């Protein structure tokens, strides 16, 4: 394991900058089989793009530096049977602080994030009103994120923080709403509608529709038509 001060050079319009920072590098075997290894998938920020980086206050920066200091302090001690667990615990604390700071960042950018959701809605509406579903199928989270210029993980976390729903759940809700419209406004069969909105097999639509709406497409159509 290695914690080091790093520096680099960036050429910006002829001016060479020398940013500095810290890097925490460790072999995967350090945490293999531990609670932290099982939890690593929860730290989705590792897959964020550079432009989605965490913006920290001075106090938050100091918290992170303190975590680095604790790890460095342990590395300077003679290695004993407690060293691994203490180092792993400090790494987990550092990563958990990053989760907290990203939650704060999502919260403080609520107005911006609301605009992103508006763009997401427009993207989905445009997609389902075109012939793309029949050619490409249902839109994926990765495709939507790319269209809105985000990494898939950052976009998924943003949608979750703003709506309480996963990004794929949000897409499923959008497609079911489109299906409801077509069940009411047209006489097309469920199979025809399923292919139009991007399902390869009609029974996949029926299954999702019942999960989201609590009834089958035909039951929904009958219920609405009898009102």
TORDRENSE-249826 format. One record per residue: z, y, x of N, C-alpha, C in turn; residue number from 1; residue in one letter. Coordinates in nm, 2 decimals. Each point is the difference from the previous one (the first is absolute). Layout:
% residues N
NODE    n.c3    n.c2    n.c1   ca.c3   ca.c2   ca.c1    c.c3    c.c2    c.c1   nr  rest
NODE       Z       Y       X       Z       Y       X       Z       Y       X  NUM     A
...
% end
This chain:
% residues 227
NODE    n.c3    n.c2    n.c1   ca.c3   ca.c2   ca.c1    c.c3    c.c2    c.c1   nr  rest
NODE    0.00   -0.12    0.08    0.00    0.12   -0.08    0.00    0.12    0.09    1     X
NODE   -0.07    0.11   -0.05   -0.01    0.12    0.08    0.00    0.12   -0.09    2     X
NODE    0.08    0.10    0.04    0.00    0.13   -0.07   -0.04    0.10    0.11    3     X
NODE   -0.10    0.08   -0.03   -0.05    0.09    0.11   -0.04    0.13   -0.06    4     X
NODE    0.01    0.10    0.09   -0.05    0.14   -0.03   -0.15   -0.01    0.03    5     X
NODE   -0.09    0.04   -0.10   -0.14    0.00    0.03   -0.06    0.14   -0.01    6     X
NODE   -0.11    0.01    0.06   -0.08    0.13    0.00   -0.14   -0.03    0.00    7     X
NODE   -0.08    0.09   -0.05   -0.15   -0.02    0.00   -0.07    0.13    0.01    8     X
NODE   -0.13    0.00    0.00   -0.08    0.12    0.01   -0.09    0.01   -0.12    9     X
NODE   -0.01    0.11   -0.06   -0.09    0.02   -0.11   -0.09    0.12    0.02   10     X
NODE   -0.13   -0.02    0.00   -0.09    0.12    0.02   -0.03    0.06   -0.14   11     X
NODE    0.04    0.12   -0.01   -0.01    0.07   -0.13   -0.08    0.14    0.02   12     X
NODE   -0.13   -0.01   -0.02   -0.08    0.12    0.02    0.01    0.06    0.14   13     X
NODE    0.00   -0.09    0.09    0.00    0.04    0.14    0.14    0.02    0.06   14     X
NODE    0.10    0.00   -0.09    0.14    0.01    0.05    0.06   -0.14    0.01   15     X
NODE    0.06   -0.04    0.11    0.06   -0.13    0.02    0.15    0.01   -0.03   16     X
NODE    0.04   -0.07   -0.10    0.14    0.00   -0.04    0.06   -0.13    0.06   17     X
NODE    0.13    0.01    0.01    0.08   -0.11    0.06    0.12   -0.04   -0.09   18     X
NODE   -0.03   -0.06   -0.12    0.11   -0.04   -0.09    0.08   -0.11    0.06   19     X
NODE    0.13    0.00   -0.03    0.09   -0.11    0.05    0.07   -0.07   -0.12   20     X
NODE    0.06   -0.11    0.03    0.07   -0.07   -0.11    0.06   -0.12    0.06   21     X
NODE    0.05   -0.09   -0.10    0.07   -0.12    0.04   -0.07   -0.12   -0.06   22     X
NODE    0.00   -0.11    0.07   -0.06   -0.12   -0.05    0.11   -0.11    0.01   23     X
NODE    0.01   -0.08   -0.11    0.09   -0.12    0.00   -0.09   -0.12   -0.01   24     X
NODE    0.00   -0.08    0.11   -0.09   -0.12    0.01    0.09   -0.12    0.02   25     X
NODE   -0.03   -0.10   -0.08    0.08   -0.13    0.02   -0.09   -0.12   -0.04   26     X
NODE    0.03   -0.11    0.06   -0.08   -0.12   -0.02    0.04   -0.05   -0.14   27     X
NODE   -0.10   -0.06   -0.08    0.04   -0.05   -0.13    0.11   -0.11    0.00   28     X
NODE    0.01   -0.07    0.11    0.10   -0.10    0.01    0.14    0.05    0.00   29     X
NODE    0.02    0.13    0.02    0.13    0.06    0.00    0.06   -0.01   -0.14   30     X
NODE   -0.08    0.02   -0.10    0.05    0.00   -0.14   -0.04   -0.13   -0.08   31     X
NODE   -0.07   -0.09    0.07   -0.05   -0.12   -0.08    0.12   -0.08   -0.05   32     X
NODE   -0.01   -0.03   -0.13    0.10   -0.08   -0.07    0.12    0.08   -0.05   33     X
NODE   -0.01    0.13    0.02    0.12    0.08   -0.04   -0.03    0.07   -0.14   34     X
NODE    0.11    0.06   -0.05   -0.02    0.08   -0.13   -0.10    0.11    0.02   35     X
NODE    0.00    0.06    0.11   -0.10    0.11    0.02   -0.14   -0.05    0.00   36     X
NODE   -0.03   -0.11    0.06   -0.13   -0.06    0.00   -0.05   -0.02   -0.15   37     X
NODE    0.09   -0.05   -0.08   -0.04   -0.03   -0.14   -0.02    0.14   -0.08   38     X
NODE    0.07    0.10    0.05   -0.01    0.13   -0.07   -0.12    0.09    0.05   39     X
NODE   -0.06   -0.04    0.11   -0.10    0.09    0.06   -0.11    0.03   -0.10   40     X
NODE   -0.04   -0.09   -0.09   -0.10    0.03   -0.09    0.03    0.12   -0.09   41     X
NODE    0.13    0.03   -0.02    0.04    0.11   -0.08   -0.03    0.14    0.07   42     X
NODE   -0.02    0.00    0.13   -0.02    0.12    0.07   -0.15    0.03    0.00   43     X
NODE   -0.05    0.04   -0.12   -0.15    0.01   -0.02   -0.06    0.12    0.08   44     X
NODE    0.09    0.09    0.05   -0.05    0.11    0.08   -0.07   -0.04    0.13   45     X
NODE    0.02   -0.12    0.04   -0.07   -0.04    0.13   -0.15   -0.01   -0.02   46     X
NODE   -0.04    0.00   -0.13   -0.15   -0.01   -0.03   -0.05    0.13   -0.04   47     X
NODE    0.08    0.11    0.00   -0.05    0.13   -0.04   -0.10    0.06    0.10   48     X
NODE   -0.09    0.08   -0.04   -0.09    0.07    0.09    0.08    0.11    0.08   49     X
NODE   -0.06    0.05    0.10    0.06    0.11    0.08    0.03    0.12   -0.08   50     X
NODE   -0.10    0.04   -0.09    0.02    0.12   -0.08    0.11   -0.02   -0.11   51     X
NODE    0.06   -0.12   -0.01    0.11   -0.03   -0.09    0.13   -0.01    0.07   52     X
NODE    0.01    0.05    0.12    0.12   -0.01    0.08    0.12    0.07   -0.07   53     X
NODE    0.12   -0.04    0.05    0.12    0.06   -0.05    0.02    0.14    0.06   54     X
NODE    0.03    0.09   -0.09    0.04    0.14    0.05    0.15    0.01   -0.01   55     X
NODE    0.07    0.01    0.11    0.14    0.00    0.00    0.06    0.14    0.02   56     X
NODE    0.12    0.03   -0.06    0.07    0.12    0.03    0.07   -0.02    0.13   57     X
NODE    0.06    0.11    0.06    0.07   -0.01    0.13    0.12   -0.10   -0.02   58     X
NODE    0.06    0.00   -0.11    0.12   -0.09   -0.02   -0.05   -0.15    0.00   59     X
NODE   -0.11   -0.02   -0.07   -0.06   -0.14    0.00   -0.04   -0.04    0.13   60     X
NODE   -0.06    0.09    0.08   -0.05   -0.04    0.13    0.12   -0.04    0.09   61     X
NODE    0.11    0.08   -0.02    0.12   -0.03    0.08    0.06   -0.14   -0.03   62     X
NODE   -0.01   -0.03   -0.13    0.04   -0.14   -0.05   -0.08   -0.11    0.07   63     X
NODE   -0.13    0.02    0.01   -0.08   -0.10    0.07    0.03    0.00    0.14   64     X
NODE    0.02    0.11    0.07    0.03    0.00    0.14    0.13   -0.07    0.03   65     X
NODE    0.10    0.02   -0.10    0.13   -0.07    0.02   -0.02   -0.15   -0.01   66     X
NODE   -0.09   -0.05   -0.09   -0.03   -0.14    0.00   -0.06   -0.05    0.13   67     X
NODE   -0.09    0.08    0.06   -0.06   -0.04    0.13    0.11    0.00    0.10   68     X
NODE    0.09    0.09    0.00    0.11    0.01    0.09    0.09   -0.12    0.00   69     X
NODE    0.03   -0.05   -0.13    0.08   -0.12   -0.01   -0.07   -0.12    0.05   70     X
NODE   -0.13   -0.01   -0.02   -0.07   -0.12    0.06    0.00    0.01    0.15   71     X
NODE   -0.03    0.12    0.05   -0.01    0.01    0.15    0.14   -0.03    0.06   72     X
NODE    0.11    0.05   -0.07    0.13   -0.03    0.06    0.03   -0.15    0.01   73     X
NODE   -0.05   -0.07   -0.11    0.02   -0.15    0.01   -0.08   -0.06    0.10   74     X
NODE   -0.12    0.05    0.03   -0.09   -0.06    0.10    0.06    0.02    0.14   75     X
NODE    0.08    0.11    0.01    0.06    0.03    0.14    0.12   -0.09    0.03   76     X
NODE    0.05   -0.07   -0.10    0.11   -0.09    0.02   -0.05   -0.13    0.05   77     X
NODE    0.09   -0.08    0.06   -0.03   -0.13    0.04   -0.02   -0.09   -0.13   78     X
NODE   -0.11   -0.07    0.01   -0.04   -0.08   -0.12    0.11   -0.11   -0.02   79     X
NODE    0.05   -0.01   -0.13    0.09   -0.11   -0.04   -0.04   -0.06   -0.13   80     X
NODE    0.08   -0.08   -0.06   -0.04   -0.07   -0.12   -0.01    0.09   -0.12   81     X
NODE    0.06    0.13    0.01   -0.01    0.09   -0.11   -0.12    0.10    0.01   82     X
NODE   -0.06    0.00    0.11   -0.10    0.10    0.03   -0.11    0.00   -0.10   83     X
NODE   -0.06   -0.12   -0.03   -0.11   -0.01   -0.09    0.03    0.05   -0.14   84     X
NODE    0.11   -0.05   -0.05    0.04    0.04   -0.14    0.02    0.15   -0.01   85     X
NODE    0.06    0.06    0.10    0.03    0.14    0.00   -0.13    0.08    0.01   86     X
NODE   -0.09   -0.04    0.08   -0.13    0.07    0.02   -0.08   -0.01   -0.13   87     X
NODE    0.00   -0.12   -0.06   -0.07   -0.02   -0.12    0.06    0.09   -0.12   88     X
NODE    0.13    0.00    0.00    0.06    0.09   -0.11   -0.03    0.14    0.02   89     X
NODE   -0.01    0.05    0.12   -0.04    0.14    0.03   -0.14    0.03   -0.04   90     X
NODE   -0.09   -0.10    0.03   -0.14    0.02   -0.04   -0.01    0.00   -0.15   91     X
NODE    0.07   -0.08   -0.07    0.00    0.00   -0.15    0.05    0.13   -0.05   92     X
NODE    0.11    0.06    0.06    0.05    0.13   -0.05   -0.11    0.11    0.02   93     X
NODE   -0.07   -0.01    0.11   -0.10    0.10    0.03   -0.11   -0.01   -0.11   94     X
NODE   -0.05   -0.12   -0.03   -0.10   -0.02   -0.09    0.04    0.04   -0.15   95     X
NODE    0.13   -0.03   -0.03    0.05    0.04   -0.13    0.01    0.15   -0.01   96     X
NODE    0.03    0.07    0.10    0.00    0.15    0.00   -0.15    0.05   -0.03   97     X
NODE   -0.09   -0.07    0.06   -0.14    0.04   -0.02   -0.04   -0.02   -0.15   98     X
NODE    0.05   -0.11   -0.06   -0.03   -0.02   -0.14    0.06    0.11   -0.08   99     X
NODE    0.13    0.04    0.03    0.07    0.11   -0.07   -0.08    0.13    0.02  100     X
NODE   -0.05    0.03    0.12   -0.07    0.13    0.02   -0.13    0.00   -0.07  101     X
NODE   -0.07   -0.12   -0.01   -0.13    0.00   -0.08    0.03    0.02   -0.14  102     X
NODE    0.11   -0.06   -0.06    0.03    0.03   -0.14    0.02    0.15   -0.02  103     X
NODE    0.07    0.06    0.09    0.02    0.15   -0.01   -0.13    0.07    0.00  104     X
NODE   -0.09   -0.05    0.09   -0.13    0.07    0.01   -0.09   -0.02   -0.12  105     X
NODE    0.01   -0.12   -0.06   -0.08   -0.02   -0.13    0.06    0.10   -0.11  106     X
NODE    0.13    0.01    0.00    0.07    0.08   -0.10   -0.03    0.15    0.02  107     X
NODE    0.00    0.05    0.12   -0.02    0.14    0.02   -0.15    0.04   -0.02  108     X
NODE   -0.09   -0.10    0.00   -0.14    0.03   -0.02   -0.05   -0.04   -0.14  109     X
NODE    0.10    0.01   -0.09   -0.03   -0.05   -0.14   -0.12    0.07   -0.06  110     X
NODE   -0.01    0.13    0.02   -0.12    0.08   -0.06   -0.13   -0.05    0.06  111     X
NODE    0.00   -0.02    0.13   -0.12   -0.05    0.06   -0.04   -0.14   -0.05  112     X
NODE    0.11   -0.09   -0.01   -0.02   -0.14   -0.04   -0.05    0.00   -0.14  113     X
NODE    0.05    0.09   -0.09   -0.05    0.00   -0.14   -0.15    0.03    0.00  114     X
NODE   -0.04    0.09    0.08   -0.15    0.02    0.01   -0.07   -0.12    0.04  115     X
NODE    0.06   -0.08    0.09   -0.07   -0.12    0.05   -0.01   -0.10   -0.12  116     X
NODE    0.10   -0.01   -0.08    0.00   -0.09   -0.12   -0.11    0.05   -0.10  117     X
NODE   -0.01    0.13   -0.01   -0.11    0.05   -0.09   -0.14   -0.04    0.06  118     X
NODE   -0.01    0.00    0.13   -0.13   -0.04    0.06   -0.02   -0.15   -0.02  119     X
NODE    0.11   -0.07    0.01    0.00   -0.15   -0.02   -0.05   -0.03   -0.14  120     X
NODE    0.06    0.07   -0.10   -0.04   -0.03   -0.14   -0.15    0.03   -0.02  121     X
NODE   -0.05    0.11    0.06   -0.14    0.04   -0.01   -0.09   -0.10    0.07  122     X
NODE    0.05   -0.05    0.11   -0.08   -0.11    0.07   -0.01   -0.12   -0.08  123     X
NODE    0.11   -0.05   -0.06   -0.01   -0.12   -0.09   -0.08    0.03   -0.12  124     X
NODE    0.01    0.11   -0.06   -0.08    0.03   -0.12   -0.15    0.00    0.03  125     X
NODE   -0.03    0.06    0.11   -0.14    0.00    0.05   -0.05   -0.13    0.03  126     X
NODE    0.08   -0.09    0.06   -0.04   -0.13    0.04   -0.03   -0.09   -0.13  127     X
NODE    0.09    0.01   -0.10   -0.01   -0.09   -0.11   -0.11    0.06   -0.10  128     X
NODE   -0.03    0.12    0.01   -0.11    0.06   -0.08   -0.14   -0.02    0.06  129     X
NODE    0.00   -0.06    0.12   -0.13   -0.02    0.07   -0.03   -0.15   -0.01  130     X
NODE   -0.11   -0.04    0.08   -0.04   -0.14    0.00    0.06   -0.07    0.12  131     X
NODE    0.09    0.06    0.07    0.06   -0.06    0.12    0.09   -0.12   -0.03  132     X
NODE    0.07    0.00   -0.11    0.08   -0.13   -0.03   -0.08   -0.12   -0.01  133     X
NODE   -0.12    0.01   -0.07   -0.09   -0.12   -0.01   -0.05   -0.04    0.13  134     X
NODE   -0.02    0.09    0.10   -0.06   -0.03    0.13    0.11   -0.04    0.10  135     X
NODE    0.12    0.07   -0.01    0.10   -0.01    0.11    0.13   -0.07   -0.05  136     X
NODE    0.01   -0.01   -0.13    0.13   -0.06   -0.05    0.10    0.11   -0.02  137     X
NODE    0.13   -0.04   -0.01    0.11    0.09   -0.02    0.02    0.08    0.14  138     X
NODE    0.04    0.13   -0.01    0.02    0.07    0.12    0.13   -0.05    0.07  139     X
NODE    0.00   -0.01    0.13    0.12   -0.04    0.07    0.08    0.12    0.04  140     X
NODE    0.12   -0.03    0.04    0.09    0.11    0.05   -0.07    0.06    0.13  141     X
NODE   -0.05   -0.09    0.09   -0.05    0.05    0.12   -0.13    0.09   -0.02  142     X
NODE   -0.08   -0.04   -0.10   -0.12    0.08   -0.03    0.04    0.14   -0.06  143     X
NODE    0.10    0.00   -0.09    0.04    0.13   -0.05    0.07    0.09    0.11  144     X
NODE    0.08   -0.06    0.08    0.06    0.07    0.11   -0.11    0.06    0.09  145     X
NODE   -0.10   -0.08    0.03   -0.10    0.05    0.09   -0.08    0.12   -0.06  146     X
NODE   -0.03   -0.01   -0.13   -0.07    0.10   -0.07    0.08    0.13    0.00  147     X
NODE    0.14   -0.01    0.00    0.08    0.12    0.00    0.05    0.04    0.13  148     X
NODE   -0.05   -0.07    0.11    0.03    0.03    0.14    0.14   -0.03    0.04  149     X
NODE    0.05   -0.12   -0.04    0.14   -0.04    0.04   -0.01   -0.14    0.05  150     X
NODE    0.10   -0.04    0.08    0.01   -0.14    0.03    0.06   -0.07   -0.13  151     X
NODE   -0.03   -0.13   -0.01    0.04   -0.08   -0.12    0.15    0.00   -0.02  152     X
NODE    0.07   -0.02    0.11    0.15   -0.01   -0.01    0.06    0.14   -0.04  153     X
NODE   -0.05    0.11    0.06    0.06    0.13   -0.03   -0.03    0.03   -0.15  154     X
NODE   -0.12   -0.03   -0.04   -0.04    0.03   -0.13    0.08   -0.08   -0.10  155     X
NODE    0.02   -0.13    0.03    0.08   -0.08   -0.09    0.14    0.05   -0.01  156     X
NODE    0.06    0.04    0.11    0.14    0.05    0.00    0.00    0.13   -0.08  157     X
NODE   -0.10    0.09    0.02    0.00    0.12   -0.07    0.00   -0.02   -0.15  158     X
NODE   -0.09   -0.09   -0.05   -0.01   -0.03   -0.14    0.13   -0.05   -0.05  159     X
NODE    0.06   -0.09    0.07    0.13   -0.06   -0.04    0.11    0.10   -0.01  160     X
NODE    0.00    0.09    0.09    0.11    0.11    0.00   -0.02    0.09   -0.12  161     X
NODE   -0.13    0.03   -0.03   -0.03    0.10   -0.11    0.01   -0.06   -0.14  162     X
NODE   -0.04   -0.13   -0.01   -0.01   -0.05   -0.14    0.09   -0.12   -0.03  163     X
NODE    0.06   -0.06    0.11    0.08   -0.11   -0.02   -0.08   -0.13   -0.01  164     X
NODE   -0.13    0.01    0.00   -0.09   -0.11   -0.01   -0.07   -0.03    0.13  165     X
NODE   -0.03   -0.12    0.03   -0.08   -0.03    0.12   -0.15    0.06   -0.02  166     X
NODE   -0.07    0.02    0.10   -0.14    0.05   -0.01   -0.08   -0.10   -0.08  167     X
NODE    0.01   -0.13    0.03   -0.08   -0.10   -0.08    0.04    0.00   -0.14  168     X
NODE    0.13    0.02   -0.03    0.05    0.01   -0.14   -0.06    0.12   -0.07  169     X
NODE   -0.01    0.11    0.07   -0.06    0.12   -0.05   -0.15   -0.02   -0.04  170     X
NODE   -0.07   -0.07    0.09   -0.14   -0.03   -0.02   -0.01   -0.10   -0.12  171     X
NODE    0.09   -0.09   -0.01   -0.01   -0.10   -0.12    0.03    0.08   -0.13  172     X
NODE    0.09    0.09    0.00    0.03    0.08   -0.12   -0.13    0.08   -0.04  173     X
NODE   -0.06    0.06    0.10   -0.12    0.08   -0.03   -0.11   -0.09   -0.06  174     X
NODE   -0.02   -0.12    0.06   -0.11   -0.08   -0.06    0.03   -0.05   -0.14  175     X
NODE    0.13   -0.03   -0.02    0.04   -0.05   -0.14   -0.02    0.11   -0.10  176     X
NODE    0.03    0.13    0.04   -0.02    0.11   -0.09   -0.15    0.01   -0.03  177     X
NODE   -0.09   -0.02    0.10   -0.14    0.00   -0.03   -0.04   -0.11   -0.09  178     X
NODE    0.06   -0.11    0.02   -0.04   -0.12   -0.09    0.05    0.03   -0.14  179     X
NODE    0.11    0.06   -0.02    0.05    0.04   -0.13   -0.10    0.09   -0.07  180     X
NODE   -0.05    0.10    0.07   -0.09    0.10   -0.05   -0.13   -0.08   -0.05  181     X
NODE   -0.05   -0.09    0.08   -0.12   -0.07   -0.04    0.02   -0.10   -0.11  182     X
NODE    0.12   -0.05   -0.01    0.03   -0.09   -0.11    0.00    0.07   -0.13  183     X
NODE    0.04    0.13    0.00    0.01    0.08   -0.12   -0.13    0.06   -0.03  184     X
NODE   -0.07    0.05    0.10   -0.12    0.08   -0.02   -0.13   -0.07   -0.01  185     X
NODE    0.00   -0.13    0.04   -0.12   -0.08    0.00    0.02   -0.14   -0.07  186     X
NODE   -0.11   -0.06   -0.03    0.01   -0.14   -0.06   -0.02   -0.11    0.10  187     X
NODE    0.00    0.04    0.13   -0.03   -0.10    0.11    0.11   -0.10    0.00  188     X
NODE   -0.04   -0.12    0.05    0.10   -0.11    0.01    0.09    0.03    0.12  189     X
NODE    0.11   -0.08    0.00    0.09    0.02    0.11   -0.07   -0.04    0.14  190     X
NODE   -0.08   -0.10   -0.01   -0.07   -0.05    0.12   -0.10    0.11    0.05  191     X
NODE   -0.07    0.07   -0.09   -0.09    0.11    0.04    0.08    0.11    0.07  192     X
NODE    0.11    0.04   -0.07    0.08    0.10    0.06    0.06   -0.04    0.13  193     X
NODE    0.04   -0.12    0.02    0.06   -0.05    0.12   -0.10    0.02    0.12  194     X
NODE   -0.12   -0.04   -0.02   -0.10    0.02    0.10   -0.03    0.14    0.03  195     X
NODE    0.00    0.09   -0.10   -0.03    0.14    0.02    0.11    0.07    0.08  196     X
NODE    0.12   -0.04   -0.01    0.11    0.07    0.07    0.03   -0.07    0.14  197     X
NODE   -0.07   -0.11    0.03    0.01   -0.05    0.13    0.07   -0.14    0.02  198     X
NODE    0.02   -0.07   -0.11    0.06   -0.13    0.01   -0.11   -0.10    0.01  199     X
NODE    0.03   -0.10    0.10   -0.10   -0.10    0.02    0.00   -0.11   -0.11  200     X
NODE    0.13   -0.02   -0.05    0.02   -0.10   -0.11    0.08    0.07   -0.11  201     X
NODE   -0.05   -0.01   -0.13    0.06    0.06   -0.11    0.15   -0.04   -0.02  202     X
NODE    0.03   -0.12    0.03    0.14   -0.04   -0.02    0.10    0.07    0.10  203     X
NODE   -0.05    0.05    0.11    0.08    0.08    0.09    0.04    0.13   -0.07  204     X
NODE   -0.09    0.06   -0.08    0.03    0.12   -0.07    0.10   -0.03   -0.11  205     X
NODE   -0.02   -0.11   -0.07    0.09   -0.03   -0.11    0.14   -0.02    0.05  206     X
NODE    0.01   -0.07    0.12    0.14   -0.02    0.06    0.06    0.13    0.04  207     X
NODE   -0.08    0.09    0.06    0.06    0.13    0.05    0.03    0.09   -0.13  208     X
NODE   -0.08   -0.01   -0.09    0.02    0.09   -0.13    0.13   -0.04   -0.06  209     X
NODE    0.02   -0.13   -0.01    0.13   -0.05   -0.07    0.12    0.04    0.08  210     X
NODE   -0.02    0.00    0.13    0.11    0.03    0.09    0.04    0.15   -0.01  211     X
NODE   -0.10    0.09   -0.01    0.02    0.14   -0.01    0.03    0.05   -0.14  212     X
NODE   -0.08   -0.05   -0.10    0.01    0.05   -0.13    0.08   -0.09   -0.10  213     X
NODE    0.04   -0.12    0.05    0.08   -0.08   -0.08   -0.07   -0.08   -0.11  214     X
NODE   -0.13    0.00    0.00   -0.08   -0.07   -0.10   -0.14   -0.03    0.06  215     X
NODE   -0.08   -0.08   -0.06   -0.13   -0.03    0.05   -0.10    0.11   -0.05  216     X
NODE   -0.11    0.02    0.07   -0.10    0.10   -0.05   -0.04   -0.01   -0.14  217     X
NODE   -0.02   -0.12   -0.05   -0.04   -0.02   -0.14    0.11    0.04   -0.10  218     X
NODE    0.13   -0.03    0.04    0.11    0.03   -0.08    0.02    0.15    0.00  219     X
NODE   -0.03    0.07    0.11    0.01    0.15    0.00   -0.10    0.06   -0.09  220     X
NODE   -0.13   -0.05    0.01   -0.10    0.05   -0.09    0.03   -0.02   -0.15  221     X
NODE    0.05   -0.12   -0.03    0.03   -0.02   -0.14    0.11    0.09   -0.05  222     X
NODE    0.10    0.02    0.09    0.12    0.08   -0.04   -0.05    0.15   -0.02  223     X
NODE   -0.08    0.05    0.09   -0.04    0.14   -0.02   -0.09    0.02   -0.12  224     X
NODE   -0.09   -0.10   -0.02   -0.10    0.01   -0.12    0.07   -0.01   -0.13  225     X
NODE    0.12   -0.06    0.00    0.07   -0.01   -0.13    0.09    0.11   -0.03  226     X
NODE    0.02    0.09    0.09    0.08    0.12   -0.02   -0.07    0.10   -0.09  227     X
% end
